[in-house]
């Protein structure tokens, strides 16, 4: 069966009324948390994990993907109107978008961001549909040693790509790997790191760790910041629609941003913010209106926003086909799959094709929903910015606690929620990334199992790990993944800092 036929079948799943409702709820929540600075889609998906564990897997995953896409859309609103990026990938949008808003062209900036996001999301989702089967056919040749090498690549990726320091990322990863050792060893039957607590014999729940690290830790961190002066929201003046000149200056940046963002999102060492840096630099170089950059150039909003949303679809390529997360939200979505006993990878495409293709097809519908909702409801999103933070984060704390108790009513589970929440707060204070901890807990036991299988097959010969061409290639990529993000970040941020310095002059 061809990709087009599978995608049509997936659309049949996605347009079921209940799945349309899940997609709508997802994009609404995603836009909301994208607009509210500091929350983000990863925290939202983590909060919903314990609440959705008894729901339909397809519907819940469609909702999670809608939250991811919606968060990318919503982040541009605060960047443009508040000069406060809702997501790290929206930092570049703030450079030109807020200048356009101050000049009375906030409506045009919001329009080019929304339409560019739609165009990029549509093209990138179609690319995901056609690229995924090819990656799956390649991954079906994997054995234990190839899977172990893939896990090493995943470990290095999340350590190097998240946060500002690869060393801090590795420390966070090893915390997660240590937590993954807790419980009964499946091969020997011995208890490990359980300290005589029966509740720990089954290991640490991924949902508990994710909720604690992302939701509880973030709430404590925000509370510790104290009161700050409220930022000024720029009013949206004039029409929300672009004029003919804006369209003429935007459509090429949309396409170029898509071409840049999708492959970078799919790369193990990628990241949406890297694509936005490159897109901004390219638009500035190609623009016929270079004097407007730093003063509100519409190309500086159109290109980076397209790259931002294209990277979200790109991130789903390694997640769905290889089980490899390349963003914090993808790491939490991986936990969501495992919550339902599903392991993303090539076998998922053969064992549960309806779920996978329904999820991919739902992204097309979510994109359409987002472009229809974002511009008419911009007034609502702006009013959300006035919600007092102490109310917002108190609600998150209550929701996280009740959700965890509802999923696993245990005193030990509640205690772990508090301990891991404090750990998440400490990691934020010392600028350690959070996602590697969750990825270490999820993939650590799987990597251990594949390593043991590979060594059992080779009768203890460790050279078997590098004699396979695929495994050797993946290990080489892992080595490159430590180096490439540092170079890309240094170049991209250097360009943005140069632009900021020029703006201040």
For each residue, the residues with C-beta under 8 A, 3 or more apart:
1: 5 6
2: 5 6
3: 6 7 129 130 133
4: 7 8
5: 1 2 8 9
6: 1 2 3 9 10 129 133 353 357
7: 3 4 10 11 129 357 360 361
8: 4 5 11 12
9: 5 6 12 13 353 354 357
10: 6 7 13 14 354 356 357 358 359 360 361 362
11: 7 8 14 15 361 364
12: 8 9 15 16
13: 9 10 16 19 58 354 355 357 358 361 362
14: 10 11 19 20 23 62 358 361 362 364 365
15: 11 12 19 20 365
16: 12 13 19 20
17: 20 21
18: 21 22 56 59
19: 13 14 15 16 22 23 58 59 62 358 362
20: 14 15 16 17 23 24 365
21: 17 18 24 25 59
22: 18 19 25 26 59 60 62 63 66
23: 14 19 20 26 27 62 63 66 362 365 366 369
24: 20 21 27 28 66 369
25: 21 22 28 29 63 66
26: 22 23 29 30 62 63 64 65 66 67 69 70 366
27: 23 24 30 31 66 67 69 70 73 366 369 370 373
28: 24 25 31 32 70 373
29: 25 26 32 33 44 63 66 67 70
30: 26 27 33 34 41 44 66 67 68 69 70 71 72 73 74
31: 27 28 34 35 70 71 73 74 370 373 374 381
32: 28 29 35 36 70 74 381 384
33: 29 30 36 39 40 41 43 44 67 70 71 74 86
34: 30 31 40 41 70 71 72 73 74 75 76 77 78 86 87
35: 31 32 74 75 77 78 86 381 384 385
36: 32 33 39 78 86 384 385 387 392
37: 78 82 84 85 86
38: 86 218 222
39: 33 36 43 44 86 218 392 396
40: 33 34 43 44 71 86 87 328 329
41: 30 33 34 44 45 67 68 70 71 72 87 329
42: 45 46 214 327 328 329 331 332 435
43: 33 39 40 46 47 214 215 218 396
44: 29 30 33 39 40 41 47 48 67 71
45: 41 42 48 49 64 67 68 329 332 333 336
46: 42 43 49 207 210 211 213 214 215 332 335
47: 43 44 51 211 214 215 396 399 400 403
48: 44 45 51 52 60 63 64 67 403
49: 45 46 52 53 206 207 210 211 332 335 336 339 403 407
50: 53 207 208 211 403 404 406 407 408
51: 47 48 403 406 407
52: 48 49 55 60 63 336 339
53: 49 50 207 339 340 407
54:
55: 52 59 60
56: 18 59 60
57: 60 61 340 342 355
58: 13 19 61 62 354 355 358 359
59: 18 19 21 22 55 56 62 63
60: 22 48 52 55 56 57 63 64 336 340
61: 57 58 64 65 333 336 337 340 355 359
62: 14 19 22 23 26 58 59 65 66 358 359 362 366
63: 22 23 25 26 29 48 52 59 60 66 67
64: 26 45 48 60 61 67 68 332 333 336
65: 26 61 62 68 69 316 333 359 362 363 366
66: 22 23 24 25 26 27 29 30 62 63 69 70 362 366 369
67: 26 27 29 30 33 41 44 45 48 63 64 70 71 329
68: 30 41 45 64 65 71 72 312 329 330 333
69: 26 27 30 65 66 72 73 121 309 312 363 366 367 370
70: 26 27 28 29 30 31 32 33 34 41 66 67 73 74 366 370
71: 30 31 33 34 40 41 44 67 68 74 75 86 87 329
72: 30 34 41 68 69 75 87 89 117 272 308 309 312
73: 27 30 31 34 69 70 76 113 114 117 309 370 374
74: 30 31 32 33 34 35 70 71 77 78 86 374 381
75: 34 35 71 72 78 79 85 86 87 89 90 93 308
76: 34 73 79 80 86 90 93 97 110 113 114 117 301 305 308
77: 34 35 74 80 81 82 86 110 374 378 381 382
78: 34 35 36 37 74 75 81 82 84 85 86 90 385
79: 75 76 82 83 84 85 86 90 91 93 94 97 98
80: 76 77 93 94 97 98 100 101 106 109 110 113 234 301
81: 77 78 98 101 106 110 233 234 236 382 385
82: 37 77 78 79 98 231 232 233 234 385
83: 79 94 98 231 234
84: 37 78 79 94 231
85: 37 75 78 79 88 89 90 91 93 94
86: 33 34 35 36 37 38 39 40 71 74 75 76 77 78 79 90
87: 34 40 41 71 72 75 90 272 308
88: 85 91 272 273
89: 72 75 85 271 272 273 275 276 308 311
90: 75 76 78 79 85 86 87 93 94 276 305 308
91: 79 85 88 94 95 273 276 496
92: 95 273 276 277 279 280 300 304 496
93: 75 76 79 80 85 90 96 97 113 276 301 304 305 308
94: 79 80 83 84 85 90 91 97 98
95: 91 92 98 99 280 294 300 496 499 500 503
96: 93 99 100 109 293 294 296 297 298 299 300 301
97: 76 79 80 93 94 100 101 106 109 113 300 301
98: 79 80 81 82 83 94 95 101 102 234
99: 95 96 102 103 294 295 296
100: 80 96 97 103 105 106 108 109 296 298 301
101: 80 81 97 98 104 105 106 109 234 236
102: 98 99 234 296
103: 99 100 295 296
104: 101 237 238
105: 100 101 108 109 237 238 296 298
106: 80 81 97 100 101 109 110 234 235 236 237
107: 110 111 236 237 238 239 240 241
108: 100 105 111 112 241 242 243 246 298
109: 80 96 97 100 101 105 106 112 113 296 298 301
110: 76 77 80 81 106 107 113 114 236 240 374 375 378
111: 107 108 114 115 240 241 242 246 375
112: 108 109 115 116 242 246 250 298 301 302 305
113: 73 76 80 93 97 109 110 116 117 301 302 305
114: 73 76 110 111 117 118 370 371 374 375
115: 111 112 118 119 242 250 254 371
116: 112 113 119 120 250 253 254 257 301 302 303 305 306 309
117: 72 73 76 113 114 120 121 305 306 308 309 367 370 371
118: 114 115 121 122 367 368 370 371
119: 115 116 122 123 254 255 258 306
120: 116 117 123 124 254 257 258 261 262 305 306 307 308 309 310
121: 69 117 118 124 125 309 310 312 313 363 367 370
122: 118 119 125 126 364 367
123: 119 120 126 127 255 258 262 310
124: 120 121 127 128 258 261 262 265 309 310 311 312 313 314
125: 121 122 128 129 313 360 363 364 367
126: 122 123 129 130 364
127: 123 124 130 131 262 313
128: 124 125 131 132 313 314 316 317 360 363
129: 3 6 7 125 126 132 360 361
130: 3 126 127 133 134
131: 127 128 134 135 266 317
132: 128 129 135 136 317 320 321 349 360
133: 3 6 130 136 137 349
134: 130 131 137 138
135: 131 132 138 139 317 318 321 322 346
136: 132 133 139 140 321 346 349
137: 133 134 140 346
138: 134 135 141
139: 135 136 142 321 322 345 346
140: 136 137 346
141: 138 146 470
142: 139 146 147 150 346 470
143: 146 147 454 468
144: 147 148 450 451 453 454 457
145: 148 149 450 454 464 465 468 471
146: 141 142 143 149 150 468 470 471 474
147: 142 143 144 150 151 446 450
148: 144 145 151 152 447 450 451 454 465 471
149: 145 146 152 153 465 468 470 471 472 474 475 478
150: 142 146 147 153 154 322 323 324 474
151: 147 148 154 155 443 446 447 450
152: 148 149 155 156 447 474 475 478
153: 149 150 156 157 268 324 474 475 477 478 481
154: 150 151 157 158 268 323 324 325 439 443
155: 151 152 158 159 173 177 436 439 440 443 447 478
156: 152 153 159 160 478 479 481 482
157: 153 154 160 161 268 269 324 325 326 478 481
158: 154 155 161 162 169 173 325 326 331 433 435 436 439
159: 155 156 162 166 169 170 172 173 436 482
160: 156 157 166 169 269 481 482 484 485 486
161: 157 158 169 268 269 270 271 326 481 485
162: 158 159 169 271 328 433 434 435 436
163: 168 169 172 431 432 433
164: 168 431 489
165: 168 169 431
166: 159 160 169 170 482 485 486
167: 170 171
168: 163 164 165 171 172 430 431 432 433
169: 158 159 160 161 162 163 165 166 172 173 432 433 436
170: 159 166 167 173 174 436
171: 167 168 174 175 432
172: 159 163 168 169 175 176 427 432 433 434 435 436 437 440
173: 155 158 159 169 170 176 177 436 437 439 440
174: 170 171 177 178 440
175: 171 172 178 179 423 436 437 440
176: 172 173 179 180 436 437 438 439 440 441 442 444
177: 155 173 174 180 181 440 441 444
178: 174 175 181 193 440
179: 175 176 182 204 209 437 440 441 444
180: 176 177 203 204 440 441 442 443 444 445 448
181: 177 178 192 193 444 445
182: 179 192 193 194 200 203 204
183: 191 192 193 194 200 201 202 203 204
184: 189 190 191 192 194 201 202 203
185: 188 189 190 191 192
186: 189 449
187: 452
188: 185
189: 184 185 186
190: 184 185
191: 183 184 185 194 201
192: 181 182 183 184 185
193: 178 181 182 183 200
194: 182 183 184 191 197 198 200 201
195: 200
196:
197: 194 200 201 412
198: 194 201
199: 202 410 412 413
200: 182 183 193 194 195 197 203 204 412
201: 183 184 191 194 197 198
202: 183 184 199
203: 180 182 183 184 200 445
204: 179 180 182 183 200 208 209 416 441
205: 208 209 407 408 413 416
206: 49 209 210 335 338 339 438 441 442
207: 46 49 50 53 210 211 335 339 404 407
208: 50 204 205 211 212 404 408 413 416 417 420
209: 179 204 205 206 212 213 416 420 437 438 441
210: 46 49 206 207 213 214 332 335 438
211: 46 47 49 50 207 208 214 215 216 400 403 404 417
212: 208 209 215 216 217 400 416 417 418 419 420 421 423 424
213: 46 209 210 216 217 420 421 423 424 427 434 437 438
214: 42 43 46 47 210 211 217 218 328 332 424 434
215: 43 46 47 211 212 218 219 396 397 399 400 421
216: 211 212 213 219 220 397 400 417 418 420 421 422 424 425
217: 212 213 214 220 221 420 421 422 423 424 425 427 428 434
218: 38 39 43 214 215 221 222 393 396 424 428
219: 215 216 222 223 393 394 396 397 400 421
220: 216 217 223 224 421 422 424 425
221: 217 218 224 225 424 425 428 429
222: 38 218 219 225 389 393
223: 219 220 390 393
224: 220 221 425 429
225: 221 222 228
226:
227:
228: 225
229:
230:
231: 82 83 84
232: 82
233: 81 82 382 385 386
234: 80 81 82 83 98 101 102 106
235: 106
236: 81 101 106 107 110 240 378 379 382
237: 104 105 106 107
238: 104 105 107
239: 107
240: 107 110 111 236 375 378
241: 107 108 111
242: 108 111 112 115 246 247 250
243: 108 246 247
244: 247 248
245: 248 249
246: 108 111 112 242 243 249 250 298
247: 242 243 244 250 251
248: 244 245 251
249: 245 246 252 253 289 298 299 302
250: 112 115 116 242 246 247 253 254 298 299 302
251: 247 248 254 255
252: 249 255 256
253: 116 249 250 256 257 279 283 299 302 303 306
254: 115 116 119 120 250 251 257 258 302 303 306
255: 119 123 251 252 258 259 306
256: 252 253 259 260 279 282 283 286 303 306
257: 116 120 253 254 260 261 275 279 302 303 304 305 306 307 308 310
258: 119 120 123 124 254 255 261 262 306 307 310
259: 255 256 262 263 310
260: 256 257 263 264 275 278 279 282 303 307 310
261: 120 124 257 258 264 265 272 275 276 279 306 307 308 309 310 311 314
262: 120 123 124 127 258 259 265 266 310 311 313 314
263: 259 260 266 267 270 314
264: 260 261 267 270 271 272 274 275 278 307 311 314
265: 124 261 262 270 271 272 275 310 311 312 313 314 315 317 326 327
266: 131 262 263 270 314 315 317 318 326
267: 263 264 270 314 326
268: 153 154 157 161 318 324 326 477 481
269: 157 160 161 326 480 481 484 485 488
270: 161 263 264 265 266 267 274 275 311 314 315 326
271: 89 161 162 264 265 274 275 311 326 327 485
272: 72 87 88 89 261 264 265 275 276 307 308 311 312 315 327
273: 88 89 91 92 276 277 492
274: 264 270 271 277 278 485 488 489 492
275: 89 257 260 261 264 265 270 271 272 278 279 304 307 308 310 311
276: 89 90 91 92 93 261 272 273 279 280 304 305 307 308
277: 92 273 274 280 281 488 491 492 493 495 496
278: 260 264 274 275 281 282 307 492
279: 92 253 256 257 260 261 275 276 282 283 303 304 306 307
280: 92 95 276 277 283 284 300 303 304 495 496 499
281: 277 278 284 285 492 495
282: 256 260 278 279 285 286 303
283: 253 256 279 280 286 287 297 299 300 302 303 304
284: 280 281 287 290 293 297 299 300 499
285: 281 282
286: 256 282 283
287: 283 284 290 292 293 297 299
288:
289: 249 292 293 297 299
290: 284 287 293
291: 295
292: 287 289 295 296 297
293: 96 284 287 289 290 297 299 300 499
294: 95 96 99 297 499 502 503
295: 99 103 291 292
296: 96 99 100 102 103 105 109 292
297: 96 283 284 287 289 292 293 294 300 301
298: 96 100 105 108 109 112 246 249 250 301 302
299: 96 249 250 253 283 284 287 289 293 302 303
300: 92 95 96 97 280 283 284 293 297 303 304
301: 76 80 93 96 97 100 109 112 113 116 297 298 304 305
302: 112 113 116 249 250 253 254 257 283 298 299 305 306
303: 116 253 254 256 257 260 279 280 282 283 299 300 306 307
304: 92 93 257 275 276 279 280 283 300 301 307 308
305: 76 90 93 112 113 116 117 120 257 276 301 302 308 309
306: 116 117 119 120 253 254 255 256 257 258 261 279 302 303 309 310
307: 120 257 258 260 261 264 272 275 276 278 279 303 304 310 311
308: 72 75 76 87 89 90 93 117 120 257 261 272 275 276 304 305 311 312
309: 69 72 73 116 117 120 121 124 261 305 306 312 313
310: 120 121 123 124 257 258 259 260 261 262 265 275 306 307 313 314
311: 89 124 261 262 264 265 270 271 272 275 307 308 314 315
312: 68 69 72 121 124 265 272 308 309 315 316
313: 121 124 125 127 128 262 265 309 310 316 317 363
314: 124 128 261 262 263 264 265 266 267 270 310 311 317
315: 265 266 270 272 311 312 318 319 325 326 327 329 330
316: 65 128 312 313 319 320 330 360 363
317: 128 131 132 135 265 266 313 314 320 321
318: 135 266 268 315 321 322 324 325 326
319: 315 316 322 323 324 325 326 330 333 334 344
320: 132 316 317 344 348 349 356 359 360
321: 132 135 136 139 317 318 344 345 346 349
322: 135 139 150 318 319 344 345 346
323: 150 154 319 334 343 344 345 443
324: 150 153 154 157 268 318 319
325: 154 157 158 315 318 319 330 331 333 334 435 439
326: 157 158 161 265 266 267 268 269 270 271 315 318 319 330
327: 42 265 271 272 315 330 331 435
328: 40 42 162 214 331 332 433 434 435
329: 40 41 42 45 67 68 71 315 332 333
330: 68 315 316 319 325 326 327 333 334
331: 42 158 325 327 328 334 335 435 438 439 442
332: 42 45 46 49 64 210 214 328 329 335 336 438
333: 45 61 64 65 68 319 325 329 330 336 337
334: 319 323 325 330 331 337 338 344 439 442
335: 46 49 206 207 210 331 332 338 339 438 442
336: 45 49 52 60 61 64 332 333 339 340
337: 61 333 334 340 342 343 344
338: 206 334 335 341 342 343 442
339: 49 52 53 206 207 335 336
340: 53 57 60 61 336 337
341: 338
342: 57 337 338 348 352 355
343: 323 337 338 347 348
344: 319 320 321 322 323 334 337 348
345: 139 321 322 323 348
346: 135 136 137 139 140 142 321 322 349 350
347: 343 350 351
348: 320 342 343 344 345 351 352 355 356
349: 132 133 136 320 321 346 352 353 356
350: 346 347 353
351: 347 348
352: 342 348 349 355 356
353: 6 9 349 350 356 357
354: 9 10 13 58 357 358
355: 13 57 58 61 342 348 352 358 359
356: 10 320 348 349 352 353 359 360
357: 6 7 9 10 13 353 354 360 361
358: 10 13 14 19 58 62 354 355 361 362
359: 10 58 61 62 65 320 355 356 362 363
360: 7 10 125 128 129 132 316 320 356 357 363
361: 7 10 11 13 14 129 357 358 364 365
362: 10 13 14 19 23 62 65 66 358 359 365 366
363: 65 69 121 125 128 313 316 359 360 366 367
364: 11 14 122 125 126 361 367 368
365: 14 15 20 23 361 362 368 369
366: 23 26 27 62 65 66 69 70 362 363 369 370
367: 69 117 118 121 122 125 363 364 370 371
368: 118 364 365 371 372
369: 23 24 27 66 365 366 372 373
370: 27 31 69 70 73 114 117 118 121 366 367 373 374
371: 114 115 117 118 367 368 374 375
372: 368 369 376
373: 27 28 31 369 370 376 377
374: 31 73 74 77 110 114 370 371 377 378 381
375: 110 111 114 240 371 378
376: 372 373
377: 373 374 380 381
378: 77 110 236 240 374 375 381 382
379: 236 382 383
380: 377 383 384
381: 31 32 35 74 77 374 377 378 384 385
382: 77 81 233 236 378 379 385
383: 379 380 386
384: 32 35 36 380 381 387
385: 35 36 78 81 82 233 381 382
386: 233 383
387: 36 384 391 392
388: 391 392
389: 222 392 393
390: 223 393 394
391: 387 388 394 395
392: 36 39 387 388 389 395 396
393: 218 219 222 223 389 390 396 397
394: 219 390 391 397 398
395: 391 392 398 399
396: 39 43 47 215 218 219 392 393 399 400
397: 215 216 219 393 394 400 401
398: 394 395 401 402
399: 47 215 395 396 402 403
400: 47 211 212 215 216 219 396 397 403 404 417
401: 397 398 404 405 414 417
402: 398 399 405 406
403: 47 48 49 50 51 211 399 400 406 407
404: 50 207 208 211 400 401 407 408 413 414 417
405: 401 402 408 409 413 414
406: 50 51 402 403 409
407: 49 50 51 53 205 207 403 404
408: 50 205 208 404 405 413
409: 405 406 413
410: 199 413 414
411: 414 415
412: 197 199 200 415 416
413: 199 205 208 404 405 408 409 410 416 417
414: 401 404 405 410 411 417 418
415: 411 412 418 419
416: 204 205 208 209 212 412 413 419 420
417: 208 211 212 216 400 401 404 413 414 420 421
418: 212 216 414 415 421 422
419: 212 415 416 422 423
420: 208 209 212 213 216 217 416 417 423 424
421: 212 213 215 216 217 219 220 417 418 424 425
422: 216 217 220 418 419 425 426
423: 175 212 213 217 419 420 426 427 437
424: 212 213 214 216 217 218 220 221 420 421 427 428 434
425: 216 217 220 221 224 421 422 428 429
426: 422 423 429 430
427: 172 213 217 423 424 430 432 433 434 437
428: 217 218 221 424 425 431 432 434
429: 221 224 425 426
430: 168 426 427
431: 163 164 165 168 428
432: 163 168 169 171 172 427 428
433: 158 162 163 168 169 172 328 427 436
434: 162 172 213 214 217 328 424 427 428 437 438
435: 42 158 162 172 325 327 328 331 438 439
436: 155 158 159 162 169 170 172 173 175 176 433 439 440
437: 172 173 175 176 179 209 213 423 427 434 440 441
438: 176 206 209 210 213 331 332 335 434 435 441 442
439: 154 155 158 173 176 325 331 334 435 436 442 443
440: 155 172 173 174 175 176 177 178 179 180 436 437 443 444
441: 176 177 179 180 204 206 209 437 438 444
442: 176 180 206 331 334 335 338 438 439 446
443: 151 154 155 180 323 439 440 446 447
444: 176 177 179 180 181 440 441 447 448
445: 180 181 203 448 449
446: 147 151 442 443 449 450
447: 148 151 152 155 443 444 450 451
448: 180 444 445 451 452
449: 186 445 446 452 453
450: 144 145 147 148 151 446 447 453 454
451: 144 148 447 448 454 455
452: 187 448 449 455 456
453: 144 449 450 456 457
454: 143 144 145 148 450 451 457 458 464 465
455: 451 452 458 459 460 461 462 464
456: 452 453 459
457: 144 453 454 464
458: 454 455 461 462 463 464
459: 455 456
460: 455
461: 455 458 464
462: 455 458 465
463: 458 466 467
464: 145 454 455 457 458 461 467 468
465: 145 148 149 454 462 468 471 475
466: 463 471 472 475
467: 463 464 471 472
468: 143 145 146 149 464 465 471 472
469: 472 473
470: 141 142 146 149 473 474
471: 145 146 148 149 465 466 467 468 474 475
472: 149 466 467 468 469 475 476
473: 469 470 476 477
474: 146 149 150 152 153 470 471 477 478
475: 149 152 153 465 466 471 472 478 479
476: 472 473 479 480
477: 153 268 473 474 480 481
478: 149 152 153 155 156 157 474 475 481 482
479: 156 475 476 482 483
480: 269 476 477 483 484
481: 153 156 157 160 161 268 269 477 478 484 485
482: 156 159 160 166 478 479 485 486
483: 479 480 486 487
484: 160 269 480 481 487 488
485: 160 161 166 269 271 274 481 482 488 489
486: 160 166 482 483 489 490
487: 483 484 490 491
488: 269 274 277 484 485 491 492
489: 164 274 485 486 492 493
490: 486 487 493 494
491: 277 487 488 494 495
492: 273 274 277 278 281 488 489 495 496
493: 277 489 490 496 497
494: 490 491 497 498
495: 277 280 281 491 492 498 499
496: 91 92 95 277 280 492 493 499 500
497: 493 494 500 501
498: 494 495 501 502
499: 95 280 284 293 294 495 496 502 503
500: 95 496 497 503 504
501: 497 498 504 505
502: 294 498 499 505
503: 95 294 499 500
504: 500 501
505: 501 502
